[in-house]
Amino acid sequence: MRSGRRGRRGGATLRRRMSGRGRATLLAIALMVTFALGYGASGVVTEGLARLHSSASGVGLLRRGESAFAVSSGAQPSLTGPVALSPPSEILARLPVAVQDYDSTLSVVDGLDPAAPPRWVESVSLRGGGGPLVGPLQVEYSFDAELTRRILEVLDRGRVGRGHVIVLDPSSGRLLAYVSTDVGAFPPDRSYPAASLVKVVTAAAALSGSPEEASRPCVYRGNQYRLTRSRVYRPKSGNRVTLGRALATSNNQCFAQLAVNTVGSEALLAAIENFGWLEGPAPGHPAGSIDPGKSDYDLARLGCGLSGCRITPLHAAQLAAILARGERVTPWWIDRVLDARGMELALPSRPPPRRVMSEALAGELRSMLVRTTTRGTARGAFRDRRGRARLGGIQVAGKTGNLTGTDPAGRYEWFIGVAPAGEPSIAVAVLQLQGNLWWSKSSQIAADVLVQIFCRRGRCEPGLAARFTGDLGTTVSPVLLSDSSARRR
């Protein structure tokens, strides 16, 4: 019994001793856990600040001419909870593509990622106080520095006074290059007459809605480019051409007849909307516009591109990209935005590609449009003086368009295309506003650009385009890049 009592007393004493040591141990552990949780929570919140989405209120951009490197006086963001930070909407719409921008505003930065090519980077200050962002912001653009340099040389040789050149990856929507020669007189973010680019939409609407009727030979009389009220209807006799030939030669009479007699007003307007021309193609760009008029003659002029439709240069690049796989991709040109602390700001997610037409129909249209560059309106641009194909065995599916307009006044000359025509990896769009004196057609500028992309030391190969369309590396958020997980193969 005694031993039992001693044992119980000993056990109580042990428990009291263990309780004392336990309290000290628990206190030390609690201090360590508190420190670890505080340190870890700070890291989690900082990461959340860089990735969550919201809009920063009270923040504006400096106007041109103001200091591009002044730091804003905005307050530091609170780290007491998750705060969503995104670039201001003005940043997302910013498009510094003027020749002067490449000379002064933008700089080429190499080494952002050893696996990535040099990129154009801009430092943009914020104005106004009270916002959570700390400037200046570092904006990294998707434009390839080497390709941009080559395009600037092409435009200089071609003496392009007022023009736009866009090169786009049709699988991801990434802009590989965008150069404008006179943003004051000929802004890149305005809409202009679409001219004969509308014929691509008219052809797609006819082939998808009435393939048998669209496959009938077109019959026209006189000059194929001259349209009168009586020539919008199919004559009993005259010149006969296939739809492919009419598209390659941009036959106005044939496409006027197609719009009026095969497609119809409702289906043509629906097709134009489906191609995305009635909405802005990207931030900072307006929607296009259409005016079908009230008569068959008005509809005929719309369907062949003589009047009634205006689009931006980016709409045209988007049209070229649709020809690649039948899908409409959203163009983008901002890879990443960092604030002055190196914090990555969250960019809006891009919508997935939208199906415009089947891949089979897109391939059929490309086959027709190859004739534009081999035997049609752009054949001279894609041949050298000896008549040899400038890109060797690489075929280009393209469409020309030209129309005289008044806002601003001049001759609007387009070219859109994709290459290689069999499996497109590059989409290009060129628009010039020409006066009475001009030096180079838009198809010639586009051909020169494609030579720079696909050819090296006199040899042209499809794989050489990968120098500009390849993965940009791991520094930027992978979801925003045309890498293996984001691309549509």
C-alpha positions in Angstrom: 0.0 0.0 0.0 2.8 2.3 0.9 4.6 1.7 -2.2 1.3 2.3 -4.1 0.8 5.6 -2.4 4.4 6.6 -3.0 3.9 5.7 -6.6 0.8 7.8 -6.9 2.6 10.7 -5.2 5.6 10.2 -7.5 3.3 10.2 -10.5 1.7 13.4 -9.4 5.1 15.0 -8.8 6.2 13.9 -12.3 3.0 15.3 -13.8 3.6 18.6 -12.0 7.3 18.6 -13.2 6.3 17.7 -16.7 3.6 20.5 -16.7 6.3 23.0 -15.8 8.6 21.9 -18.5 5.7 21.6 -21.0 4.7 25.1 -20.4 8.1 26.4 -21.3 8.4 24.1 -24.2 4.9 25.1 -25.5 5.8 28.7 -25.1 8.9 28.3 -27.2 7.0 26.3 -29.8 4.3 29.0 -29.9 6.8 31.7 -30.5 8.4 29.8 -33.3 5.1 29.0 -35.0 3.9 32.6 -34.7 7.1 33.8 -36.3 6.8 31.2 -39.1 3.2 32.0 -39.8 3.8 35.7 -39.9 6.7 35.3 -42.4 4.7 32.8 -44.5 1.6 34.9 -44.5 3.5 37.9 -45.8 4.8 35.8 -48.7 1.4 34.5 -49.5 -0.2 38.0 -49.5 2.6 39.3 -51.6 2.1 36.6 -54.2 -1.7 37.2 -54.1 -1.1 40.9 -54.8 0.7 40.0 -58.0 -1.9 37.5 -59.2 -5.4 38.6 -58.2 -7.4 40.8 -60.5 -9.0 44.2 -59.9 -8.8 47.8 -61.2 -6.6 50.4 -59.5 -8.7 53.5 -59.0 -7.4 57.1 -59.1 -4.5 56.2 -61.4 -3.7 57.8 -64.7 -1.0 57.8 -67.3 1.4 60.6 -68.1 0.8 62.3 -71.4 3.4 62.3 -74.1 6.1 64.8 -73.3 5.9 64.4 -69.5 8.6 62.5 -67.7 8.5 58.8 -68.3 10.5 57.9 -65.2 8.9 59.9 -62.4 7.7 57.7 -59.5 4.2 58.2 -58.3 3.4 59.4 -54.8 0.8 56.7 -54.3 0.5 55.0 -51.0 2.0 51.5 -50.4 -0.6 48.8 -50.5 -1.8 47.3 -47.3 -0.6 43.8 -46.5 -3.3 43.0 -44.0 -5.2 40.9 -46.4 -5.3 39.9 -50.1 -5.5 42.9 -52.4 -6.1 42.5 -56.1 -3.8 44.5 -58.4 -4.1 44.9 -62.1 -2.7 47.5 -64.6 -4.9 50.5 -65.3 -7.1 50.1 -68.4 -4.9 52.7 -70.1 -2.0 50.4 -69.9 -3.8 47.5 -71.5 -4.9 49.8 -74.4 -1.4 51.3 -74.8 0.0 50.6 -78.3 3.4 52.3 -78.8 4.0 51.2 -82.4 5.0 54.4 -84.1 8.5 54.6 -85.7 9.3 57.3 -83.1 8.4 55.0 -80.3 11.0 52.4 -81.4 13.5 55.2 -81.7 13.0 56.7 -78.2 10.2 55.6 -76.0 10.8 51.8 -76.1 14.1 50.0 -75.4 15.3 46.6 -76.2 16.1 44.5 -73.1 18.0 41.3 -73.4 18.4 38.8 -70.5 14.9 39.0 -69.0 14.9 35.3 -69.6 17.9 33.4 -71.1 15.5 31.2 -73.1 13.7 34.2 -74.6 14.6 36.6 -77.4 15.1 40.3 -76.7 11.9 42.2 -76.1 10.7 45.7 -76.3 10.2 47.2 -72.8 8.7 50.6 -71.8 8.8 52.4 -68.5 5.4 54.1 -67.9 4.8 56.5 -65.0 1.6 56.8 -63.2 0.0 60.1 -62.3 -2.3 60.9 -59.4 -2.1 59.7 -55.9 -4.1 57.4 -53.7 -3.8 54.3 -55.9 -2.2 51.1 -54.6 0.2 50.8 -57.6 3.8 52.1 -57.3 5.3 53.5 -60.5 6.9 53.6 -62.8 5.5 50.4 -64.4 7.6 48.2 -66.6 5.6 47.1 -69.6 7.1 44.2 -71.5 5.6 43.8 -75.0 5.4 40.7 -77.2 7.0 42.4 -80.2 10.1 40.6 -81.3 13.0 43.1 -81.4 14.8 41.6 -84.4 11.7 41.2 -86.5 10.7 44.8 -85.7 14.1 46.1 -86.8 13.7 44.2 -90.1 10.2 45.6 -90.7 11.4 49.1 -90.1 14.0 48.5 -92.8 11.4 47.2 -95.2 9.2 50.2 -94.7 12.2 52.5 -95.1 13.2 50.9 -98.4 9.5 50.9 -99.6 9.2 54.6 -98.7 6.0 54.0 -96.9 4.8 57.3 -95.6 1.5 56.3 -94.0 1.2 52.6 -93.3 0.7 49.8 -90.8 2.3 46.4 -90.7 1.1 43.7 -88.3 2.6 40.2 -87.9 0.6 37.8 -85.7 0.8 34.2 -84.5 -2.5 32.8 -85.7 -2.5 30.0 -83.1 -2.1 32.2 -80.0 -3.1 35.7 -81.1 0.3 37.1 -80.0 1.5 40.1 -82.0 5.0 39.4 -83.2 5.4 42.9 -84.7 3.3 46.0 -85.2 4.8 49.2 -86.8 3.0 52.3 -87.9 4.8 55.0 -89.9 2.6 58.1 -89.1 0.2 57.6 -86.1 -0.8 61.3 -86.3 -2.1 61.4 -89.8 -3.0 57.7 -90.0 -3.7 56.3 -86.5 -3.6 52.5 -85.9 -6.6 52.5 -83.7 -9.1 53.9 -86.2 -11.4 52.1 -88.7 -10.9 52.4 -92.5 -12.7 51.2 -95.6 -12.4 47.4 -95.7 -12.4 47.3 -99.5 -12.1 43.9 -101.1 -11.2 42.1 -97.8 -15.0 41.8 -97.5 -14.9 39.3 -100.4 -13.4 36.8 -98.1 -16.3 37.1 -95.7 -18.8 36.9 -98.6 -17.1 33.8 -100.0 -17.2 32.1 -96.6 -20.9 32.9 -96.1 -21.7 31.6 -99.6 -19.7 28.4 -99.2 -21.1 27.6 -95.8 -24.7 28.5 -96.5 -25.2 27.5 -100.2 -22.1 25.5 -101.3 -23.7 24.1 -104.5 -24.9 27.6 -105.6 -21.5 29.1 -104.7 -19.7 26.5 -106.8 -21.5 27.5 -109.9 -19.4 29.4 -112.4 -19.9 33.2 -112.2 -21.1 34.9 -115.4 -20.3 38.6 -115.9 -20.0 41.1 -118.7 -17.5 43.8 -119.5 -14.9 45.0 -117.0 -15.0 42.7 -114.0 -14.3 45.7 -111.6 -17.0 47.9 -112.9 -20.4 47.5 -111.2 -23.7 49.0 -112.3 -27.2 48.4 -111.0 -28.0 46.0 -113.8 -24.8 44.0 -113.2 -25.8 42.8 -109.7 -27.9 40.0 -111.4 -26.6 37.0 -113.3 -26.7 37.6 -117.1 -27.7 34.9 -119.5 -24.3 35.0 -121.2 -20.9 36.5 -120.8 -17.5 35.7 -119.3 -17.4 32.6 -117.0 -15.1 32.1 -114.1 -15.0 29.9 -111.0 -15.4 31.3 -107.5 -11.7 30.7 -106.9 -10.7 32.7 -109.9 -13.1 35.5 -109.0 -11.6 35.7 -105.5 -8.0 35.7 -106.8 -8.7 38.5 -109.3 -11.1 40.3 -106.9 -13.9 40.3 -109.4 -16.5 42.9 -108.2 -19.3 41.8 -110.5 -19.1 38.1 -109.3 -19.1 39.0 -105.6 -21.9 41.5 -106.1 -24.0 38.8 -107.6 -23.0 36.3 -104.9 -24.1 38.8 -102.1 -27.4 39.5 -103.7 -28.5 36.2 -105.3 -26.8 33.6 -103.1 -26.0 35.0 -99.6 -28.6 37.6 -99.0 -28.6 40.6 -96.6 -29.3 38.8 -93.4 -26.7 36.0 -93.8 -24.0 38.5 -95.0 -24.5 40.7 -91.9 -24.5 37.7 -89.7 -21.2 36.5 -91.3 -19.6 39.9 -90.8 -20.6 39.9 -87.2 -19.3 36.3 -86.8 -15.9 37.4 -88.1 -15.8 39.9 -85.2 -15.9 43.1 -87.2 -18.8 44.6 -85.2 -16.8 44.5 -81.9 -13.4 45.9 -80.9 -10.7 43.4 -81.7 -8.6 44.3 -78.6 -8.3 47.0 -75.9 -8.2 50.5 -77.2 -9.6 49.6 -80.7 -13.1 50.5 -81.9 -15.6 48.2 -83.4 -16.0 48.2 -87.1 -19.1 49.4 -88.9 -21.4 48.3 -91.7 -24.1 49.9 -93.7 -26.0 47.4 -95.9 -28.2 50.2 -97.3 -31.7 49.5 -98.6 -31.4 48.2 -102.1 -29.9 45.2 -103.9 -27.3 47.6 -105.4 -26.3 48.7 -101.8 -26.0 45.1 -100.7 -24.0 44.3 -103.9 -21.5 47.1 -103.1 -21.2 45.9 -99.5 -20.6 42.3 -100.6 -17.8 43.1 -103.1 -16.2 45.8 -100.9 -17.0 49.0 -102.8 -18.7 50.6 -99.8 -20.5 50.1 -96.5 -17.8 48.5 -94.3 -15.0 49.9 -92.1 -12.5 48.0 -90.0 -9.3 48.6 -88.1 -5.9 47.2 -89.2 -6.1 44.7 -86.2 -9.5 43.4 -87.6 -7.6 42.7 -90.8 -4.9 40.8 -89.0 -7.6 38.9 -87.1 -9.2 38.0 -90.5 -5.9 36.6 -91.7 -5.6 34.5 -88.6 -9.1 33.1 -89.1 -8.0 31.7 -92.4 -5.4 29.5 -90.6 -7.8 27.2 -88.7 -11.2 28.8 -88.9 -11.0 30.2 -85.4 -11.0 33.9 -84.3 -8.3 34.6 -81.8 -8.0 37.7 -79.6 -4.8 39.7 -80.5 -2.6 40.6 -77.5 0.8 42.4 -77.3 1.5 42.8 -73.5 3.5 39.9 -72.0 3.9 41.2 -68.5 3.6 44.4 -66.4 5.7 44.9 -63.2 5.5 47.8 -60.7 8.5 49.6 -59.2 8.9 46.9 -56.6 9.1 44.1 -59.2 5.6 42.9 -58.4 3.9 41.3 -61.4 0.4 42.7 -62.0 -2.4 40.4 -63.0 -3.4 40.7 -66.7 -7.0 39.9 -67.8 -7.5 36.4 -69.1 -8.1 36.1 -72.8 -11.2 34.5 -74.2 -10.7 31.2 -75.9 -10.7 31.0 -79.7 -14.1 31.2 -81.2 -15.1 29.0 -84.1 -16.0 31.0 -87.2 -16.0 28.3 -89.8 -14.9 24.7 -90.1 -11.2 23.9 -90.6 -12.2 22.3 -94.0 -13.8 25.5 -95.2 -10.8 27.5 -94.0 -8.5 25.2 -96.0 -10.7 25.6 -99.0 -10.5 29.3 -98.8 -6.7 29.2 -98.4 -6.5 27.1 -101.5 -8.4 29.7 -103.5 -6.4 32.5 -102.0 -3.1 31.0 -103.0 -4.0 31.9 -106.6 -4.0 35.6 -105.4 -0.2 35.4 -105.0 0.5 33.1 -107.9 -1.8 34.2 -110.7 -4.0 36.9 -109.2 -3.8 40.5 -108.0 -0.6 40.0 -105.9 1.3 37.8 -108.3 4.0 40.4 -109.1 4.8 41.0 -105.4 5.7 37.4 -104.8 7.9 37.0 -107.9 11.3 38.4 -108.5 12.4 40.0 -111.7 13.2 36.6 -113.2 9.7 35.3 -112.4 10.9 33.0 -109.6 8.9 32.6 -106.4 10.4 34.8 -103.8 9.7 32.4 -101.0 10.7 29.3 -102.9 8.3 26.5 -102.2 6.4 28.3 -99.4 3.0 29.3 -100.7 1.1 32.3 -99.4 -2.7 32.5 -99.2 -3.6 36.2 -99.5 -6.1 38.8 -100.4 -5.6 42.4 -101.7 -8.0 45.3 -101.5 -7.9 48.9 -102.5 -10.5 51.7 -102.4 -10.4 55.5 -102.6 -11.7 57.2 -99.5 -12.0 60.6 -97.8 -11.4 60.2 -94.1 -8.5 60.7 -94.4 -8.4 61.3 -98.1 -6.4 58.9 -100.2 -6.2 55.4 -101.7 -6.5 52.6 -99.1 -4.5 49.6 -100.1 -4.7 46.4 -98.1 -3.0 43.0 -98.1 -3.7 40.1 -95.7 -2.2 36.7 -95.8 -1.1 33.5 -94.1 1.9 31.3 -94.7 2.7 28.6 -95.3 -0.7 28.1 -96.9 -0.8 24.4 -96.0 -0.1 24.8 -92.3 -0.1 28.5 -91.4 2.3 29.7 -88.7 2.3 33.4 -89.6 -0.5 35.9 -90.3 0.3 39.3 -91.8 -1.7 42.4 -92.5 -0.5 45.6 -94.3 -2.5 48.8 -94.9 -1.3 51.9 -96.7 -2.9 55.2 -97.3 -1.4 56.3 -100.6 -1.5 59.6 -102.4 -0.9 60.5 -106.0 2.7 59.4 -105.7 3.5 56.1 -104.1 6.4 53.6 -104.2 5.4 50.2 -103.0 2.2 48.2 -103.0 1.0 46.7 -99.7 1.4 43.2 -101.2 5.1 44.0 -101.9 5.6 45.1 -98.3 4.0 42.0 -97.1 6.1 39.8 -99.4 9.3 41.6 -98.1 8.2 40.9 -94.5 7.5 37.3 -95.1 10.9 36.9 -96.8 12.5 38.2 -93.6 10.5 35.6 -91.6 10.9 32.5 -93.7 14.2 33.0 -95.5 17.8 33.1 -94.5 21.0 33.2 -96.7 18.9 32.6 -99.8 17.1 29.6 -98.5 13.4 29.7 -97.5 12.1 27.1 -95.0 8.8 27.0 -93.0 10.7 26.2 -89.8 12.6 29.5 -89.8 9.4 31.2 -88.6 10.0 29.5 -85.2 12.7 32.1 -84.6 9.8 34.6 -83.9 6.9 32.4 -82.9 8.7 30.1 -80.4 8.3 30.0 -76.7 9.1 33.3 -75.0 10.6 31.6 -72.0 9.6 31.2 -68.3 10.0 34.7 -67.0 6.5 35.7 -68.1 3.3 34.1 -66.8 3.0 30.8 -68.9 -0.7 31.2 -69.5 0.0 34.5 -71.4 2.5 32.9 -73.8 2.3 30.9 -76.9 3.9 27.9 -75.2 3.0 24.2 -75.4 0.2 24.5 -72.8 -1.4 27.6 -74.2 -1.0 27.0 -78.0 -3.6 25.3 -80.1 -1.7 22.9 -82.3 
